Amino acid sequence: MNYKKARKSLYCIKNASVFNFDNENVHLEIWVENGVWVEKPTENPAEFETIDASNLDLIPVGVDPQVHLRVPGQPEKELPETGLQAAIRGGIGALLNMPNTNPIIDSAEALLRGQKEIQSVQEEAPVEVLWSGTITNQMAGKTSAPFDELVLAGVSALTDDGLGVESDELMAAAFAASQKLHVPVLQHAEVAGHGCALASGPVQLKLGLPPYPRSAEVDMVERDLRVLRGFPKAKYHVLHVSCKETVELVASAKKEGLNVTCEVSPHHLALCSEDIEEDKTHFKMNPPLRNRADSLYFQDALQAGKIDFVATDHAPHEETSKNKPFKAAAFGTTGLETSIRVLTDLLQKDKLKSKQDVVRVFSYAPAKFLGISDRYGYLKPGKPFNACLLDFKAPTKKVLQEDLWSKSKNNCFLGQKLPDPVKKVFLGSWYCEL
């Protein structure tokens, strides 16, 4: 890990080209005092450190609404410091932690334990961590979690991510809580019982494994939307879509006036079942990589706004959980370090049409979704300066293990060529130079 970090209360970025989702401003001088972009410095300009941004671009830091930090209590997979460092490596400044931890975050007590673990390292890696709590107690799908207690304690979303909630009654209770408490319900859309590891594709056929059905995802989303119609003010979000039919269902529900959103992961956006390598279970994730038509559809749908934003579903695992045959290996790939590399690759290939589009799906839309757009997702004077300095024209190079600052290295893009654009990350008065 080769980087420099420092705290600087006064700095000036010169020759900056700033991109928000809706505008571009070139050749700016940006004065930052105590973490805030100011129009005119109140201190002596000579005291400001100068940073030259010539030939580079400044965008708001990324916001990732689906991350398995494995906090609290899963240090064999990820440590608080390695998870936050991985976010910084990928230009991400805020994230939402998933609750399938140890203990599971289904109580204020479990939440407090996780918060304490994170707070112990945020001085060195000041990524903002938001928290989700479960929909059901112990993620067992039997009884509702204590929603009021969880939201009062500080959770920003409700989800049993990793497991789909199959009970109509429990989903109705979650939507009622969403209406009352103003938090979104995030669904891992999977009807259980199929027992499959891979979707239809060359490796699935070669290994003789049953194909992971599309209906496991689509049927649950159809059910959720049916229940949601009884709760017009509830917020419903579909995690990591893998089938184009799911996106069409969400698009139709939006036209109907329902408060529905969806996300796509970098791996579902850029890869498909034909890319899976038989000896690399980093390619095993849930939901699975599907066919090329799905990934190409997602690229178009993301550009068109039918998919709201990108989220990594960063899921670190120790090597012993992954070093098994596909059927037995754990589901999950890491993604914090490689998300912006995938988006930059799509930009260079004209699959995303502009730098503003990258900002929209990487920064602005997820910040708005999580309710943190007062400090993330947009750069302008008077706001906290949470920004990433990038080279969107960076050449492609292989993704190597040393590029991954996560404790676990189970990343499905290892060995593939992607641009590596991140140069500096600014989080208020703190900054990291890669």
C-alpha positions in Angstrom: 0.0 0.0 0.0 1.8 3.1 -1.3 0.1 6.4 -0.5 0.5 9.6 1.5 -2.1 11.1 3.8 -2.3 14.4 5.7 -4.5 16.9 7.3 -4.5 20.4 5.9 -6.7 23.1 7.1 -5.8 25.5 4.3 -5.2 24.5 0.7 -5.8 25.8 -2.8 -6.4 23.6 -5.9 -5.4 25.4 -9.1 -6.3 24.7 -12.7 -9.2 22.5 -11.6 -11.8 21.2 -14.0 -14.8 20.4 -11.7 -17.6 18.1 -12.8 -21.0 17.8 -11.2 -23.8 15.7 -12.5 -25.3 18.8 -14.2 -22.4 21.1 -15.0 -18.7 21.5 -15.8 -16.4 24.4 -14.7 -12.8 24.5 -15.9 -9.7 26.3 -14.8 -11.0 27.1 -11.3 -9.1 28.0 -8.2 -10.6 26.2 -5.3 -9.9 27.6 -1.8 -10.5 25.1 1.0 -10.6 26.4 4.6 -11.1 23.8 7.4 -12.8 21.4 5.1 -15.1 23.8 3.3 -14.9 25.3 -0.2 -14.9 29.0 0.3 -15.4 31.7 -2.4 -12.6 33.9 -1.0 -10.0 33.0 1.6 -10.3 34.8 4.9 -6.7 33.8 5.8 -3.6 35.0 4.1 -3.5 33.3 0.7 0.3 32.7 1.1 -0.5 30.3 3.9 -2.5 28.0 1.6 -0.7 24.9 0.2 -1.1 24.8 -3.6 -2.2 21.6 -5.4 -1.9 21.7 -9.2 -4.8 19.9 -10.9 -3.8 20.5 -14.5 -5.0 17.9 -16.9 -7.0 16.2 -14.2 -10.7 16.3 -13.2 -12.3 16.9 -9.8 -15.6 15.1 -9.0 -17.5 14.6 -5.8 -16.3 11.5 -3.9 -18.2 8.3 -4.5 -21.1 7.2 -2.3 -21.6 3.5 -2.0 -25.1 2.4 -0.7 -24.2 -1.4 -0.4 -21.1 -2.4 1.4 -20.3 -5.4 3.6 -17.7 -3.9 5.9 -18.1 -7.1 8.1 -18.3 -4.8 11.1 -19.1 -5.7 13.8 -17.4 -8.9 14.5 -16.0 -10.5 11.3 -12.3 -9.6 11.4 -11.3 -12.7 9.4 -13.0 -11.1 6.4 -12.4 -7.4 6.8 -11.1 -5.0 9.5 -12.6 -1.5 10.0 -9.3 0.1 8.8 -8.9 -2.1 5.7 -12.5 -1.6 4.7 -12.3 2.2 4.9 -8.9 2.2 3.2 -10.4 0.2 0.4 -13.1 2.8 0.0 -10.5 5.6 -0.2 -8.5 3.6 -2.8 -11.6 3.7 -4.9 -12.4 7.3 -4.4 -15.4 6.6 -2.1 -16.0 8.9 0.8 -19.3 7.6 2.3 -21.0 4.2 2.4 -23.9 2.2 3.8 -22.9 -0.9 5.8 -25.0 -4.0 5.5 -26.3 -5.7 8.7 -25.4 -9.4 8.2 -22.6 -9.2 10.7 -21.6 -10.8 14.0 -23.8 -9.9 15.9 -26.4 -9.2 13.3 -27.5 -5.6 13.4 -31.1 -6.2 14.6 -30.8 -4.2 17.8 -29.5 -0.9 19.1 -26.8 -2.8 21.1 -25.4 -4.5 18.0 -25.4 -1.2 16.1 -23.5 0.5 18.9 -20.8 -2.2 18.9 -20.3 -1.6 15.1 -20.2 2.1 15.5 -17.5 1.8 18.2 -15.4 -0.4 16.0 -15.6 2.1 13.1 -15.0 5.2 15.2 -11.7 3.7 16.5 -10.2 4.1 13.0 -11.9 7.1 11.4 -9.2 9.5 12.5 -6.9 7.8 10.0 -9.5 7.0 7.4 -12.4 9.4 7.7 -14.9 7.8 5.4 -18.5 8.4 6.6 -20.2 5.1 7.5 -24.0 4.9 7.5 -25.7 1.9 9.0 -28.5 -0.4 7.9 -30.6 -2.6 10.3 -32.4 -5.8 9.5 -36.0 -6.3 8.4 -36.3 -9.5 10.5 -34.9 -10.6 13.8 -31.6 -12.5 13.2 -32.4 -12.3 9.5 -34.5 -15.5 10.1 -37.6 -14.3 8.2 -39.9 -15.1 11.1 -40.6 -11.9 13.0 -40.0 -8.2 12.4 -37.0 -6.5 13.8 -37.6 -3.5 16.2 -37.7 -0.8 13.6 -38.4 2.1 15.9 -35.5 1.1 18.1 -33.1 0.7 15.1 -34.0 4.0 13.5 -33.8 5.9 16.8 -30.4 4.4 17.3 -29.2 5.7 13.9 -29.9 3.2 11.1 -30.5 4.8 7.7 -32.1 1.8 5.9 -33.7 -1.6 6.6 -32.6 -4.8 4.8 -32.0 -8.5 5.2 -29.3 -8.2 2.5 -28.0 -11.7 1.8 -31.5 -13.1 2.2 -34.8 -12.2 0.5 -37.8 -11.6 2.8 -40.3 -14.1 1.6 -43.3 -13.3 3.9 -45.9 -10.9 2.5 -46.8 -9.9 6.0 -43.2 -9.1 7.0 -42.7 -7.0 3.9 -45.9 -5.2 4.6 -44.6 -4.4 8.1 -41.3 -3.1 6.7 -43.2 -0.9 4.2 -45.3 0.4 7.0 -42.2 1.2 9.0 -40.7 2.9 5.9 -43.7 5.2 5.7 -43.6 6.0 9.4 -39.9 6.4 9.9 -38.9 7.7 6.5 -36.2 5.1 5.8 -35.9 3.0 2.6 -36.4 -0.8 2.5 -33.6 -2.5 0.6 -34.5 -5.9 -0.8 -32.1 -8.7 -1.7 -34.5 -10.1 -4.3 -34.2 -13.9 -4.1 -36.8 -16.5 -3.6 -35.0 -19.2 -1.6 -34.8 -22.9 -2.2 -33.2 -23.1 -5.6 -29.8 -24.1 -4.2 -27.9 -22.9 -7.3 -24.5 -21.3 -7.6 -24.2 -20.1 -11.2 -26.6 -18.8 -13.8 -26.7 -20.4 -17.2 -23.4 -20.2 -19.0 -20.3 -22.1 -20.2 -18.8 -22.9 -16.8 -22.2 -23.8 -15.3 -22.7 -26.3 -18.1 -19.1 -27.7 -17.9 -19.4 -28.2 -14.1 -22.9 -29.8 -14.5 -24.5 -27.4 -12.0 -28.2 -26.5 -12.1 -28.7 -23.0 -13.4 -29.7 -20.2 -11.0 -33.1 -19.2 -12.2 -34.0 -15.7 -13.2 -37.4 -16.2 -11.6 -35.8 -16.2 -8.1 -35.2 -12.5 -8.5 -38.0 -11.4 -10.8 -40.8 -13.2 -8.8 -39.8 -11.5 -5.6 -39.7 -8.1 -7.1 -43.2 -8.6 -8.6 -44.5 -9.7 -5.1 -42.8 -6.7 -3.4 -44.4 -4.2 -5.8 -47.8 -5.8 -5.3 -47.4 -5.3 -1.5 -45.9 -1.9 -1.9 -49.1 -0.6 -3.6 -50.7 -0.6 -0.2 -48.0 1.8 1.2 -47.8 4.7 -1.2 -45.3 6.7 0.9 -42.9 3.8 1.5 -39.5 3.7 -0.2 -38.5 0.5 -1.9 -35.1 -0.3 -3.4 -33.9 -3.3 -5.3 -30.3 -4.2 -4.5 -27.9 -5.5 -7.2 -30.2 -6.2 -10.1 -29.1 -9.1 -12.3 -32.0 -9.5 -14.8 -33.2 -7.0 -17.3 -36.8 -8.0 -16.4 -36.2 -6.6 -12.9 -35.2 -3.2 -14.3 -38.3 -3.1 -16.5 -40.5 -3.9 -13.5 -38.9 -1.0 -11.6 -39.3 1.4 -14.5 -43.0 0.4 -14.8 -43.5 1.0 -11.1 -41.9 4.4 -11.3 -44.4 5.4 -14.0 -47.1 4.2 -11.8 -46.0 6.6 -9.2 -44.5 4.2 -6.7 -41.3 5.3 -4.8 -39.0 2.7 -6.2 -35.3 2.7 -7.1 -32.7 0.1 -8.1 -29.0 -0.3 -8.4 -26.5 -2.3 -10.4 -23.1 -3.6 -9.3 -19.9 -3.0 -11.3 -19.6 -6.7 -11.9 -23.1 -7.1 -13.3 -22.5 -4.0 -15.4 -19.3 -5.1 -17.0 -19.2 -8.9 -16.9 -21.4 -11.9 -17.8 -21.5 -15.6 -17.4 -19.2 -16.0 -20.4 -16.4 -14.2 -18.5 -16.3 -16.7 -15.6 -13.1 -18.6 -15.2 -13.6 -22.2 -14.0 -10.8 -22.0 -11.4 -11.7 -18.6 -9.9 -14.6 -18.6 -7.5 -14.2 -14.8 -7.2 -16.8 -14.9 -10.0 -19.3 -16.5 -7.7 -21.7 -13.9 -6.3 -25.3 -13.6 -5.4 -27.1 -12.7 -7.6 -25.0 -14.4 -10.2 -23.5 -13.0 -13.4 -26.0 -13.7 -16.2 -25.8 -13.4 -20.0 -24.2 -10.8 -22.2 -27.6 -9.4 -23.1 -28.2 -8.5 -19.5 -24.9 -6.7 -19.0 -25.3 -4.7 -22.2 -28.9 -3.8 -21.3 -27.7 -2.6 -17.9 -25.1 -0.3 -19.5 -27.9 1.3 -21.6 -30.3 1.4 -18.7 -27.7 3.1 -16.4 -27.0 5.7 -19.1 -30.8 6.3 -19.6 -31.5 6.6 -15.8 -33.7 3.5 -15.6 -31.1 2.2 -13.2 -30.6 4.8 -10.5 -27.0 4.3 -9.5 -24.0 1.9 -9.0 -23.3 0.1 -5.7 -20.5 -2.3 -5.2 -22.0 -5.0 -3.0 -18.4 -5.2 -1.6 -18.3 -8.7 0.0 -14.9 -9.6 1.3 -14.2 -13.3 2.3 -11.2 -15.0 3.7 -9.4 -17.3 1.3 -10.6 -20.5 3.0 -14.2 -19.5 2.2 -13.4 -19.0 -1.5 -10.8 -21.7 -2.1 -13.4 -24.4 -2.7 -15.4 -25.8 -5.7 -18.0 -23.4 -7.1 -20.9 -25.2 -5.5 -19.4 -24.9 -2.0 -17.5 -21.6 -2.2 -19.0 -18.5 -0.4 -20.9 -16.0 -2.5 -19.3 -12.5 -3.0 -16.7 -10.3 -4.6 -15.0 -7.2 -3.4 -15.6 -3.9 -5.2 -14.8 -0.8 -3.4 -11.4 -0.4 -5.1 -12.6 -1.2 -8.6 -16.0 0.5 -9.0 -14.6 3.8 -10.4 -12.2 1.8 -12.6 -15.1 0.1 -14.2 -17.0 3.3 -14.7 -14.0 5.0 -16.2 -13.6 2.1 -18.6 -17.3 2.5 -19.6 -16.7 6.2 -20.1 -13.6 5.6 -22.3 -15.7 3.1 -24.3 -18.6 5.6 -24.7 -21.0 3.4 -22.8 -21.4 6.3 -20.4 -21.5 9.4 -22.5 -20.0 12.0 -20.2 -18.1 12.7 -17.0 -21.3 14.1 -15.6 -22.9 10.7 -16.1 -20.2 9.1 -14.0 -20.8 11.7 -11.3 -24.5 11.0 -11.4 -24.3 7.3 -10.8 -21.2 7.2 -8.6 -21.8 10.2 -6.4 -24.9 12.4 -6.8 -27.7 9.9 -7.1 -26.6 7.6 -4.2 -25.9 10.6 -2.0 -29.4 11.8 -2.6 -30.8 8.3 -2.0 -29.2 8.1 1.4 -30.1 11.6 2.4 -26.6 13.0 2.6 -26.5 15.4 -0.3 -25.9 18.3 2.0 -22.3 17.1 2.2 -21.7 14.6 -0.6 -22.5 14.3 -4.3 -22.1 17.9 -5.4 -19.2 20.4 -5.3 -19.8 24.1 -4.9 -18.7 26.9 -2.6 -20.1 26.8 0.9 -20.3 23.0 1.0 -17.9 20.5 2.7 -15.1 19.7 0.2 -15.4 15.9 -0.3 -13.8 15.4 -3.7 -11.8 13.0 -5.8 -9.1 14.1 -8.2 -9.1 11.8 -11.2 -7.5 11.1 -14.6 -10.4 10.0 -16.7 -7.9 9.4 -19.6 -5.8 7.0 -17.5 -4.5 4.1 -19.5 -5.7 0.6 -18.8 -3.6 -1.7 -16.7 -4.1 -5.0 -15.0 -5.9 -5.1 -11.6 -3.4 -6.5 -9.2 -3.6 -7.7 -5.6 -1.6 -4.7 -4.5 -4.3 -2.5 -5.9 -6.7 -4.0 -3.4 -6.5 -2.4 0.1 -9.3 -4.6 1.5 -8.1 -7.4 3.8 -9.6 -9.9 1.4 -8.6 -10.2 -2.2 -11.6 -12.0 -3.7 -12.1 -9.5 -6.5 -13.5 -10.8 -9.8 -11.6 -8.1 -11.8 -8.2 -9.4 -10.8 -6.0 -9.8 -13.9 -8.3 -7.8 -16.1 -7.2 -4.5 -17.7 -9.0 -1.4 -16.4 -8.1 2.3 -16.1 -6.8 3.4 -12.7 -7.9 7.0 -12.5 -7.8 8.0 -8.8 -5.0 10.4 -7.9 -6.1 12.2 -4.7 -9.0 11.9 -2.4 -10.1 15.0 -0.3 -12.4 14.5 2.7 -12.7 17.9 4.2 -9.4 18.8 5.8 -8.0 15.3 5.3 -6.5 14.1 2.0 -4.9 11.1 0.6 -2.5 11.0 -2.4 -2.2 7.7 -4.2 
